[in-house]
């Protein structure tokens, strides 16, 4: 076995450093007390910055469109041409505010009316349950049993349980104190989360207004640390990741709008109740691939069941499946296309795994994040096969040079 020469060692050095760093990091998290808590605290400290990056990434999609249109309309020598970025940011904020206003003005009143109908029909549900229960009693002739309870028999019945009222009062007091403390903690946590979102929103405005400057500074930092060749590789991965995330998010948003309009038209024509509310909920939840629209369907079934018989719910499910089939085969390929390029099984696994780790945020970024990892792994595998001149098929493994010599 030949020893490693200097060229081989230079090639392996970055990988060896990365593996060493990962080993020490894992050892530090597992072995050093409080190190994991320190990392979690550090992560929470930078949470507004992470929110800012996410908000800026989403708002950058309409901002680029406004910027492109303004550059066409405003002459190059005009004074407003140098202010295009600021005007585009303002127009983006107005557009986002209008979208949120339209959504809440549609959803909020209908949610209130839906809750009112659910509460109104709750008595009907209870009456129906009691009627069915009485029917069962009549069927088994249990309604003819004449059972009467006076105060004495009730007291004798209660004494059999040896109830410790002092312990019950003490437990209830402890529960009330614990619930109150938990409620206060939740209020403070919610207030802190709102503060993080507000800070992140303000930071996102700075990121949007000077995004080229921040990108250039970040690229300079990477080049200074990793050198020329490795930096080129990192920049290439970053560009491809940005393309995948941008295509996925913009495509999902456009597809959600189209899907919401289709559901509203179909449900309105078929006289399904809460057509607007159900369409909006399905459109919003469909941003999460595969599982999102199912949540919207379950929400719609509950609303329809409050005012219509079970048969109408069955018709709604059939309509939902028909529209989803049309969307998956006609709309999705044309709007989102193959920009993500991820097989269906990896889409499902990525949503399940990242959703269980990071919750809703994990489900939102699961597909583009996995697509980036999938592309990097595919590129690495193809590079290694090409370097070793291997041809792999479903049933065979051959050397390229052997195949050439045989032919």
C-alpha positions as CSV (number, residue, x, y, z in Angstrom):
1,X,0.0,0.0,0.0
2,X,1.5,3.3,-1.1
3,X,1.9,6.1,1.5
4,X,0.1,9.4,1.0
5,X,2.1,12.0,-1.0
6,X,1.9,15.7,-0.5
7,X,-0.7,16.2,-3.2
8,X,-3.0,13.6,-1.7
9,X,-2.5,15.1,1.8
10,X,-3.4,18.5,0.5
11,X,-6.6,17.1,-1.0
12,X,-7.6,15.3,2.2
13,X,-6.6,18.2,4.5
14,X,-9.9,20.2,4.3
15,X,-12.0,17.0,4.9
16,X,-9.8,16.0,7.9
17,X,-10.1,19.5,9.4
18,X,-13.9,19.4,9.0
19,X,-14.2,15.9,10.5
20,X,-11.9,17.0,13.4
21,X,-14.0,20.1,14.0
22,X,-17.2,18.1,14.0
23,X,-15.8,15.5,16.4
24,X,-14.7,18.2,18.9
25,X,-18.0,20.0,18.6
26,X,-20.0,16.9,19.3
27,X,-17.7,16.0,22.2
28,X,-18.1,19.5,23.6
29,X,-21.9,19.3,23.4
30,X,-22.0,15.9,25.1
31,X,-19.2,16.0,27.6
32,X,-18.9,19.6,28.7
33,X,-21.7,20.5,31.2
34,X,-23.7,23.5,30.1
35,X,-22.1,23.8,26.7
36,X,-25.3,22.7,25.0
37,X,-27.3,25.2,27.0
38,X,-24.8,27.9,26.0
39,X,-25.3,27.1,22.3
40,X,-29.1,27.2,22.8
41,X,-28.8,30.5,24.6
42,X,-26.6,31.8,21.8
43,X,-29.1,30.6,19.2
44,X,-32.0,32.4,21.0
45,X,-29.8,35.5,21.2
46,X,-29.5,35.6,17.4
47,X,-33.2,34.6,16.8
48,X,-34.2,38.1,15.6
49,X,-31.5,38.0,13.0
50,X,-32.8,34.6,11.8
51,X,-36.3,36.0,11.6
52,X,-34.9,39.0,9.7
53,X,-33.2,36.8,7.1
54,X,-36.4,34.8,6.6
55,X,-38.6,37.9,6.3
56,X,-36.1,39.6,3.9
57,X,-35.9,36.4,1.8
58,X,-39.7,36.3,1.3
59,X,-40.1,40.1,0.8
60,X,-37.2,40.1,-1.7
61,X,-39.4,38.2,-4.2
62,X,-42.0,41.0,-4.8
63,X,-39.3,43.7,-4.3
64,X,-37.3,42.4,-7.2
65,X,-40.4,42.6,-9.4
66,X,-41.1,46.2,-8.3
67,X,-37.5,47.1,-8.9
68,X,-37.5,45.6,-12.4
69,X,-40.7,47.5,-13.3
70,X,-39.4,50.8,-11.9
71,X,-36.1,50.5,-13.9
72,X,-38.2,50.2,-17.0
73,X,-40.5,53.1,-16.3
74,X,-38.0,55.6,-14.7
75,X,-35.3,57.0,-17.1
76,X,-31.7,56.4,-16.2
77,X,-30.9,60.1,-15.7
78,X,-33.9,60.8,-13.6
79,X,-33.4,61.7,-9.9
80,X,-35.8,59.0,-8.9
81,X,-33.6,56.3,-10.6
82,X,-31.1,56.4,-7.7
83,X,-34.0,56.0,-5.2
84,X,-35.5,52.9,-6.9
85,X,-34.4,50.6,-4.1
86,X,-36.2,52.6,-1.4
87,X,-39.3,53.0,-3.6
88,X,-39.3,49.3,-4.2
89,X,-39.1,48.5,-0.5
90,X,-42.0,50.9,0.3
91,X,-44.1,49.3,-2.5
92,X,-43.3,45.9,-1.2
93,X,-44.4,46.8,2.4
94,X,-47.6,48.3,1.0
95,X,-48.3,45.1,-1.0
96,X,-47.6,42.9,2.0
97,X,-49.9,45.0,4.2
98,X,-52.7,44.9,1.6
99,X,-52.4,41.1,1.3
100,X,-52.5,40.7,5.1
101,X,-55.4,43.1,5.3
102,X,-57.4,41.2,2.7
103,X,-56.7,37.9,4.3
104,X,-57.7,39.0,7.8
105,X,-60.7,40.9,6.6
106,X,-62.0,37.8,4.9
107,X,-61.0,35.2,7.5
108,X,-61.6,36.9,10.8
109,X,-65.3,37.7,10.4
110,X,-66.0,34.3,8.9
111,X,-64.2,32.6,11.8
112,X,-66.4,34.5,14.3
113,X,-69.5,33.5,12.4
114,X,-68.3,29.9,12.1
115,X,-67.7,29.7,15.9
116,X,-71.2,31.2,16.5
117,X,-72.7,28.5,14.3
118,X,-70.7,25.8,16.0
119,X,-71.9,27.0,19.4
120,X,-75.5,27.3,18.2
121,X,-75.5,23.8,16.8
122,X,-73.8,22.4,19.9
123,X,-77.2,22.1,21.6
124,X,-78.5,20.3,18.6
125,X,-75.6,17.8,18.7
126,X,-76.3,17.2,22.4
127,X,-80.0,16.7,21.8
128,X,-79.2,14.3,19.0
129,X,-76.9,12.3,21.2
130,X,-79.5,12.1,24.0
131,X,-82.2,11.1,21.6
132,X,-80.0,8.3,20.3
133,X,-79.1,7.2,23.8
134,X,-82.8,7.1,24.7
135,X,-83.5,5.0,21.6
136,X,-80.8,2.5,22.7
137,X,-82.4,2.3,26.2
138,X,-85.8,1.7,24.7
139,X,-84.4,-1.0,22.5
140,X,-83.0,-2.9,25.5
141,X,-86.1,-2.1,27.7
142,X,-84.0,-0.2,30.1
143,X,-86.2,2.9,30.1
144,X,-88.8,1.0,32.2
145,X,-86.5,0.7,35.2
146,X,-87.8,2.9,37.9
147,X,-84.8,4.1,39.8
148,X,-85.2,6.9,42.3
149,X,-82.6,8.4,44.5
150,X,-83.4,10.4,47.6
151,X,-80.9,12.5,49.7
152,X,-80.2,9.7,52.1
153,X,-79.3,7.2,49.4
154,X,-77.1,9.8,47.7
155,X,-75.2,10.4,51.0
156,X,-74.7,6.7,51.6
157,X,-73.5,6.3,48.0
158,X,-70.9,9.2,48.4
159,X,-69.7,7.9,51.8
160,X,-68.6,4.6,50.1
161,X,-65.8,6.5,48.3
162,X,-64.1,7.9,51.4
163,X,-63.4,11.2,49.7
164,X,-60.7,13.3,51.4
165,X,-62.0,16.8,50.8
166,X,-59.0,18.5,52.4
167,X,-56.7,16.8,50.0
168,X,-58.9,17.8,47.1
169,X,-58.9,21.4,48.1
170,X,-55.1,21.4,48.5
171,X,-54.6,19.8,45.1
172,X,-56.9,22.3,43.5
173,X,-55.0,25.2,45.2
174,X,-51.7,23.8,43.9
175,X,-53.2,23.4,40.4
176,X,-54.5,27.0,40.4
177,X,-51.1,28.3,41.5
178,X,-49.3,26.2,38.9
179,X,-51.7,27.2,36.2
180,X,-51.4,30.9,37.1
181,X,-47.6,30.7,37.1
182,X,-47.6,28.9,33.7
183,X,-50.0,31.4,32.3
184,X,-47.7,34.3,33.3
185,X,-44.7,32.5,31.9
186,X,-46.6,32.0,28.6
187,X,-47.6,35.6,28.5
188,X,-43.9,36.7,28.9
189,X,-42.8,34.1,26.3
190,X,-45.4,35.4,23.9
191,X,-44.4,39.0,24.5
192,X,-40.7,38.0,23.9
193,X,-41.6,36.2,20.7
194,X,-43.5,39.3,19.5
195,X,-40.5,41.4,20.3
196,X,-38.2,39.0,18.3
197,X,-40.5,39.2,15.3
198,X,-40.7,43.0,15.5
199,X,-37.0,43.3,15.8
200,X,-36.5,40.8,12.9
201,X,-38.9,42.8,10.8
202,X,-37.0,46.0,11.4
203,X,-33.7,44.3,10.6
204,X,-35.1,42.8,7.4
205,X,-35.7,46.4,6.1
206,X,-32.0,47.1,6.5
207,X,-31.1,43.8,4.8
208,X,-33.4,44.6,1.9
209,X,-32.2,48.1,1.4
210,X,-28.5,47.2,1.4
211,X,-28.6,43.5,0.4
212,X,-25.7,43.8,-2.1
213,X,-23.5,45.4,0.5
214,X,-24.2,42.6,3.1
215,X,-23.7,39.9,0.5
216,X,-20.4,41.4,-0.6
217,X,-19.2,41.6,3.0
218,X,-20.2,38.0,3.7
219,X,-18.4,36.8,0.5
220,X,-15.3,38.6,1.5
221,X,-15.4,36.9,4.9
222,X,-15.7,33.5,3.4
223,X,-12.9,34.2,0.9
224,X,-10.6,35.4,3.7
225,X,-11.2,32.2,5.7
226,X,-11.4,29.5,3.1
227,X,-9.2,30.7,0.3
228,X,-9.8,30.9,-3.5
229,X,-10.8,27.3,-4.6
230,X,-13.0,26.4,-1.6
231,X,-14.6,29.8,-1.7
232,X,-15.6,29.3,-5.3
233,X,-17.2,26.0,-4.3
234,X,-19.1,27.6,-1.4
235,X,-20.3,30.5,-3.6
236,X,-21.6,27.9,-6.2
237,X,-23.5,26.0,-3.5
238,X,-24.9,29.3,-2.2
239,X,-26.1,30.4,-5.6
240,X,-27.8,27.0,-6.3
241,X,-29.4,27.0,-2.8
242,X,-30.7,30.5,-3.4
243,X,-32.2,29.5,-6.7
244,X,-33.9,26.4,-5.3
245,X,-35.3,28.3,-2.3
246,X,-36.4,31.2,-4.4
247,X,-38.1,29.1,-7.0
248,X,-39.8,26.9,-4.4
249,X,-41.2,29.7,-2.2
250,X,-42.3,32.0,-5.1
251,X,-43.8,29.0,-6.9
252,X,-45.6,27.8,-3.8
253,X,-47.1,31.2,-3.1
254,X,-48.4,31.6,-6.7
255,X,-49.8,28.1,-6.6
256,X,-51.5,28.7,-3.3
257,X,-53.3,31.8,-4.8
258,X,-54.4,29.9,-7.8
259,X,-55.6,26.9,-5.7
260,X,-57.5,29.2,-3.4
261,X,-59.3,30.8,-6.3
262,X,-60.2,27.4,-7.8
263,X,-61.6,26.2,-4.6
264,X,-63.7,29.3,-4.1
265,X,-65.2,29.1,-7.5
266,X,-66.0,25.4,-7.3
267,X,-67.4,25.5,-3.7
268,X,-69.5,28.6,-4.5
269,X,-71.0,27.0,-7.6
270,X,-71.8,23.8,-5.6
271,X,-73.3,25.9,-2.8
272,X,-71.0,24.6,-0.2
273,X,-71.1,26.7,3.0
274,X,-68.1,28.8,4.1
275,X,-66.7,28.7,0.6
276,X,-64.5,31.8,1.1
277,X,-63.1,30.8,4.5
278,X,-62.4,27.2,3.4
279,X,-60.7,28.3,0.2
280,X,-58.5,30.8,2.1
281,X,-57.5,28.2,4.8
282,X,-56.7,25.6,2.1
283,X,-54.7,28.2,0.1
284,X,-52.6,29.2,3.2
285,X,-52.0,25.6,4.4
286,X,-51.1,24.3,0.9
287,X,-47.8,26.3,1.2
288,X,-46.7,23.2,3.1
289,X,-46.4,20.5,0.4
290,X,-48.5,17.3,0.7
291,X,-49.7,17.6,4.3
292,X,-50.8,21.3,4.3
293,X,-53.9,20.9,2.1
294,X,-55.0,17.9,4.2
295,X,-55.1,20.2,7.2
296,X,-57.3,22.6,5.3
297,X,-59.6,19.8,4.2
298,X,-60.0,18.6,7.8
299,X,-60.9,22.2,8.8
300,X,-63.4,22.5,6.0
301,X,-65.1,19.2,7.0
302,X,-65.6,20.4,10.6
303,X,-67.1,23.7,9.4
304,X,-69.5,22.0,6.9
305,X,-70.5,19.4,9.5
306,X,-71.7,22.2,11.8
307,X,-74.5,23.3,9.4
308,X,-74.9,20.4,6.9
309,X,-75.5,16.6,7.1
310,X,-72.7,14.1,6.8
311,X,-73.4,13.5,3.1
312,X,-72.4,17.0,2.3
313,X,-69.0,16.4,4.0
314,X,-68.5,13.4,1.9
315,X,-69.2,15.4,-1.3
316,X,-66.7,18.1,-0.1
317,X,-64.0,15.4,0.3
318,X,-64.7,14.1,-3.2
319,X,-64.5,17.7,-4.6
320,X,-61.3,18.2,-2.6
321,X,-59.6,15.1,-4.1
322,X,-60.7,16.0,-7.6
323,X,-59.3,19.6,-7.3
324,X,-56.1,18.3,-5.7
325,X,-55.6,15.8,-8.6
326,X,-56.1,18.6,-11.1
327,X,-53.7,20.8,-9.2
328,X,-51.0,18.1,-8.9
329,X,-51.1,17.1,-12.6
330,X,-51.8,20.4,-14.3
331,X,-51.1,23.5,-12.1
332,X,-48.1,22.4,-10.0
333,X,-45.8,21.2,-12.9
334,X,-46.4,24.5,-14.8
335,X,-46.1,26.9,-11.8
336,X,-43.4,25.3,-9.6
337,X,-42.1,23.0,-12.3
338,X,-39.0,20.9,-11.8
339,X,-37.0,23.7,-10.1
340,X,-36.7,21.7,-6.9
341,X,-36.0,18.4,-8.7
342,X,-36.7,16.2,-5.7
343,X,-38.3,12.7,-5.9
344,X,-41.6,12.3,-4.1
345,X,-40.3,9.9,-1.5
346,X,-37.7,12.4,-0.4
347,X,-40.3,15.1,-0.2
348,X,-42.4,13.0,2.1
349,X,-39.5,11.9,4.3
350,X,-38.1,15.5,4.5
351,X,-41.4,16.9,5.7
352,X,-41.8,14.2,8.3
353,X,-38.3,14.4,9.7
354,X,-37.7,18.1,9.6
355,X,-41.3,18.7,10.8
356,X,-40.7,16.5,13.9
357,X,-37.4,18.4,14.6
358,X,-38.3,22.1,13.9
359,X,-42.1,21.9,13.8
360,X,-44.0,24.2,11.3
361,X,-40.7,26.0,10.3
362,X,-39.1,22.6,9.5
363,X,-42.1,21.6,7.3
364,X,-41.9,24.9,5.4
365,X,-38.2,24.6,4.6
366,X,-38.0,20.8,4.4
367,X,-38.4,20.5,0.6
368,X,-35.9,23.1,-0.6
369,X,-33.4,22.2,2.1
370,X,-33.5,18.5,1.2
371,X,-33.3,19.5,-2.5
372,X,-30.1,21.3,-1.9
373,X,-28.6,18.3,0.1
374,X,-29.9,15.9,-2.6
375,X,-28.2,17.9,-5.4
376,X,-24.9,18.1,-3.5
377,X,-25.0,14.4,-2.8
378,X,-25.9,13.6,-6.5
379,X,-23.1,15.8,-7.7
380,X,-20.6,14.2,-5.3
381,X,-21.7,10.6,-6.4
382,X,-21.5,11.4,-10.1
383,X,-18.0,13.0,-9.6
384,X,-16.7,9.9,-7.8
385,X,-18.1,7.5,-10.4
386,X,-16.7,9.6,-13.2
387,X,-13.3,9.7,-11.5
388,X,-13.3,6.0,-11.0
389,X,-14.7,5.4,-14.5
390,X,-17.6,3.4,-13.2
391,X,-20.9,2.8,-15.0
392,X,-23.7,1.7,-12.7
393,X,-27.1,0.4,-13.9
394,X,-29.9,-1.3,-12.2
395,X,-28.3,-4.8,-12.6
396,X,-24.6,-4.2,-13.5
397,X,-21.5,-2.4,-12.4
398,X,-18.8,-2.0,-15.1
399,X,-15.6,-0.2,-15.7
400,X,-15.8,2.3,-18.6
401,X,-12.4,1.4,-20.0
402,X,-13.4,-2.3,-20.0
403,X,-16.5,-1.5,-21.9
404,X,-14.5,0.5,-24.5
405,X,-12.0,-2.4,-24.9
406,X,-14.8,-4.9,-25.4
407,X,-16.4,-2.8,-28.1
